[in-house]
């Protein structure tokens, strides 16, 4: 039985809005009592958070993140900044500053770029709000965690460990909420999406938690100068990740150009490889594949017909599903050998080589068959069977169901049915 996926985008945005309004409402009485030094201190953090929001990165999962904004927010949350009467500043003022900075940076991006994901910002707001609440109100041995900073000389190690733990909890909340949003947007299962998000962002999240703790610890000794001092390494990281993203984009464009060889040579129909890729990735997401697996699946789907360039005579319309099994295997093998010769796409070559293997080999003989190969087999068959005009959808699915359990993995076929149903619901009225 397929469990219905729920889109949590709206609930996460509402949670971010409620957090912001609640913080502002609670902080109204505290702000008039802040001294000039307190306001300057908060203003510096607010500007850093807002500027950090404008310097966003897209990580492997496709999620936008703002590392400098998050690190500055964690640094403020864990700092021992004092308010009126030399008392620790309340969590409401801290959360209000963080929310205002993140919202201001997001609004600026909205004005400049015209397209932002408010759900990602809302998830970061909720995650960032967790840190000051825990650090200022949770108690240990009868004292708040923040109050342990007063025993800096005796419990230095404990303060550092607590900061890292609180920052880790905040980042875990952030990643979980953002994964929930992505799962709803991509129609993917929630738990695999959360695990993939944590696995993909673990390195960056660790750096942000450590940076936030370092900012808070250093501020105890050198004041507000700690903020630019420990944000500077993240600036360098930002440019390094941007360069890596550019390289990945170029890599993807190169593979896309290679996949067009069969189309330009007349072996396959127009945009066949891209259609198979779009369908394959949608099915992979529906089945809960991680982003690294989806990347290999995308590359393999783009190149799945590459072996056809070795044919003496083209297959009519490039429909390999109509070819003899031996010809299908030869095309898959030749394509895999071409890809394997690059020396950098071994996983993709393995997927390509197994793309024509019938599912019964798994069911009857226990053969290892990559899920990506099973997906491409179904997606390619569907695109071949609907015809060049794409008007034989029902007959294509009937033909695929005839091979259910023998040629095609039933899980993949069920997933394809869900993907096609979502496409029909999203299509404009009157379109085929």
N, C-alpha and C positions, 0 to 999 in steps of 0.2 A: 504494500500500500504506500502510495506517495504522500508524504507529509506536505501540507500546504505551506509555502514560504510566505512570510509576512515582511512587508517593506517597513523598516523601522526608521526611515528618513524623517518623517514628520514627528514621531515621538522624540527623537534625538534633538531636533531643532527646538521643539517645545521645551525639552529639559534644559537646553542652553539658555533659552529666553527666560524661563522661570528662575534659573540660577542667577542670571544677570539682574533681573528685576528685584529678586529677594535680597541680593547683596546691596543694591542701591538703596532700597527701602530701609534696610537695617543700618546702613552706614550714614544715613542722613543726620542723625543726632551726633555722630562722632566727628564728622568733618569740620564743623565750626570750631572745635576745640583743638584742632591740630595747629602746631606751631609752624613758623616759616620754614624751619629746617626740615620738619616732617613733610611738608608739601613739596619742597625741592627734591627730597629723597624719593618720594612717590612719583613725582613728575619725571625724573630721570628714568626710572623703571618703566613708566608708562610709555615714554617715547621709544625706549629700546624694544618693548613688546610690539608696539605699533609698526616700527620699522622692520622688525623681524617678521611680522605677518606679510609684509610685501615681498619678502625674499623667500618664496616657497619653492619646495622641491617635490618632484614626483618620484616616489620610490617604486620598487619592483612591482608591487601589487596594483599600481595605478593610482594610489592614494596620494593626495597632496598633503605635505607636511611643512611646518614652519619651524625649523630647528632652533633658530636664534630666539624666536618669540617664546617657544616652550622652555628653553633653558633660562631665559630671563624671568619668566613667570615662576619657575621652580625656585630660582635664586631668591626672589622676593618672598615666596611662600615660606621658605626655610630660614629666612634671615631673622635676626633678633631686633629688628627695627622697633624703636620705642615710640609710644604716643604721648598723650598728655599725662603729666605727673610721673614721667619715666616708667609708666606701665607698658607692658607689651602691647603693641598695636593690635586691635581686634581683627578677627578674620574677615569681617564684613568689609572693612576698608581695603584690605589686601585683595580680596576677591573682586571688589568693585574696580580697583585699579587694573587688574588683569583683564577683566571683561571689557572695560573701556578701551584698553590698548588693542585687544584682539579685534573688537568690533570696528574701531577706527581704521586699523590696517586693512581689514576685509572690505570696508566701504570704499577705501581708496582704490583697492584693486578692482572693485566693481565699477567704479567710475572710469578707470584707465582701460581695463581689459574688457569690461562688459560681461564677464562670465566668471563666477566664483561658485564654489560649493559651500553653501552656508552650513550644511550638515557637518562637514569636516571641522569648520570653525566652532560649531556648537559642541562637538565632541571634545575638542581641545579645551573649551571653556569649562565644561563639566569636570574633565580630568584635572585641570589646573586648580579648580576650586576644592578638590578633595584634599590636596596637600596642606593648605593652611588650616583647614578644619581639623584634620587629624593632628597636625603639629601643635596647634594651639589649644585643643580641647581634650584630646585623648590623654589619659593619665597612666602613669607607670610608677608603681610604688608610692601612690598617693600624690604624685606631682605631674603636672603637664609635661609633655615632651620638651616644649620650649624652655621651661624653667630649668631643665638640666644644663642649659648653656651657662647658667650662673656658676656651675661647678666645673667650668672649663678646665682648670688646672688639674683637677683630680679625675675627671671622667672624660678626657679628651676623646678617647677612642669610642666611647659610648655615644657621644654627640654625633660623630661622623657616621657611625653605623646606623643610627636612628634616621639621620637625614637621607641616607641612601635607601633605607627601607621605605620611608614615607614617599620619596620620589618615585620609587619603583611601583608602589601601589597606585599612585596618580597616573603614571604612564600606562599601567595595565588597564585602568579604567578607560583611558583615552583610546588605546588600541582596540579594546573590546567594542566600544561604541562605534568607532570608525569602521571596524570589520563588520559590525551589524548593518551599518548603512550600506557598505559595499555589497554585502550579501543580498540585501533587498534590491539594490540597483541592478545587480547581475543575475538575480534569480538563482542564487547559489545557496547551499545548505549553510546554516549559521555556524555550527561548531567547527567544521573544516575551515571556514573563512576566518574565524577568530584564530585558530591555530596557525594558519598560514600567515596571517597578519603579524602575529607575535614572532614567528620564525623569521619572516622577511625583515622586520624592523628591529630585531633584537640588538644588533650592533649599534645602530643609530640611537635607539632608546637608551642603551647603556651609557653612551657618550653624553646624552642630554641629562640623564640623572646625575652622572658624575660632575658635569659642568654646573648644574644647579647647586649641588652640594658645595662645590668649590667656591662658587660666588658667595654663598651664605657664610661659609667658614672664613673666607678671606675678608669679607666685609666687616667681620668682627674685629679684624686687626687693622685694615687700611681704609675702611669706609667705602664710599660709593665708587671709588676708583677700581674696586674689584670687578665691577660690572663690565666695563670695556676690556679690562685685562683678560678676563676669562671667556669673554665672548669672541675675542679675536681668533682663537683656533677654530671656532665654528664657522667664522667667515671664510677661512681657508678651505674648510671642509665643504662649504657650500659651493665654491668654485670648482673643487675637485669632482663633486658629484654631478654638477652641471656638465662638466666635460665628459664624464662617463656616460651621462644620458645622451649627449650628442653622438658619442661613438656608437651607442646601442641603436640610435635612430639610423645612422649611416649603415650599420650592419643590417638592419631590417630592410632598408631600401635596396641594398645590394642583393639580398635574398629575393626580394620582390622582383627585381630586374631579371635575375636568373630564372625565376619561375615563369616569366613571360616568354621565354625562348620557344616553348612548345606552341604557344598561341601565335607568335609571329611567324613560326614556320608552318602553320596551318595544321598542326596535329590535334589541337584542342580548340574548343569554342571560345568565344570572347568572354573574358572575365570568369571562366570556369574555375580556375585555381582560387581566385578571390572569394567566389561564392562558397566553394567547399571549405575554405579557411574560416569564413565567417560562421558557417553552420557548425563546423568542428569545434571552434572555440566556444560558441554558445552552448553546445552539448557538454563540453568539458567543464565549463563553469557550473552548469546544472548538476553535474555529477560530483561536484565538490573538489575538482583537481586544484592543486596549488599553483601559484603563479609560475614557478620554474617549470612545472610540467606543462602548463598552458603555453609557455614560450616555445618549448620543444614541439608541442602539438601544432602551434601556429606555423613554425618553420617547416615542419614535415608536410603539413597540409598544402602550403604554398608550392612545395617541390614534389608533390606526390606523383605527378605525371612526367617528371623530368626524364625518365627512362624511355619515353616515347620517341625522343629524338634519335634513338638508335634503330627505329623501325624503317624498313625499306618502303612500306606503303602505309599511309595513315589509316587509322581505324575510323570508320564513318563517324563524324562529329566528335571524335576523340573519346567515345563512350567505352571505356575499358570494361565496364560491367557486361558488355555484349561480347567481349573477346573470350577466346578459349582459356581455361584455367592455366594452361602452360604458357600462353602468351602474357597473361596477367602477371604470372610469377617472373617471367623474363623481364618485363617492363619494371617491376618493382626491384628486381635484383640490379638491373643496369642503373636505375636511378640511385639506389643505395650506394653502389660502387663509385658513382660520380661524386656524390656527397662525401663519402668516406675518404676520397682522395684529397679533400681539403685539409684533413687532419684536425679539424676543430669542431666538427658536427657529428661525432660518433653516435650520440644518443639519437639524433635525427635519422642517421643512416639505419640504425637498428629498427626504428619505427617504420621507415619506408620499406625495409626488407620484409617486414611481417604484415604489411597492410593488406595483402591478398589472402592471407591464411584464413581458412574457414573457422568459424567459432567452434565447430564440432571437435577440432583438434584439442581445444581446451576442455570441452565437456566430456569427451570420450577418452582422451589420452593424457590429460593433465599437462599439455604443453604450455609453457610460459608464453603469453602473448600480451604485449604492452597494451594498456587501455587506450593509449593514443592511436595505435594501429587499428583497434576495433572501431574507434570513432571515425577515423578517416575512411575505413571501408564502407560504413553505413552512409556517411555524408556524401562520399563520391558516388555511391550507387544511387542515392536520392537525386543528386543533381544530374546524373546521366539519364535517369529514367523520366524525369519531368520534361525532357526534351528541350530543344533550343529555345522554344517560345516560353517555356516554364508554365505550361497550361495543363499538364497531366499529373497534377499533384496527387489526387486520390488514387489513380492507377499506379503511381510510383509507390505509394505506401502499401497498396495491396500486394504488389510484387515483392516488396521487402518483407512483408509479413509472411509470405509463402516460404521464405528462407529463414524464418525465425528459429533460432536454436541450432540451425545447421550452418548457414553461412554467416548469420549476423547475431551479435550479442543481444539478447532480449532487453537488458538494462539500457543499452545504447539506443535501441529502437524506441523504447518507452520515453527516454529523454528527448529524442528527436521529435516525437509526437508533442511533447510539452512545449518545446521550442517553437515548433510550427504553429501551435495554437496561440502562443503569445504573439507571434508575428501577425496572425490573422486579426487578433483583437486590437493590435496597435496600428494596423493598416487603415488608411483613410477609407471612408465609406465609398463603395463603388469601385475600389481598386481590386484587382485580381491577385 
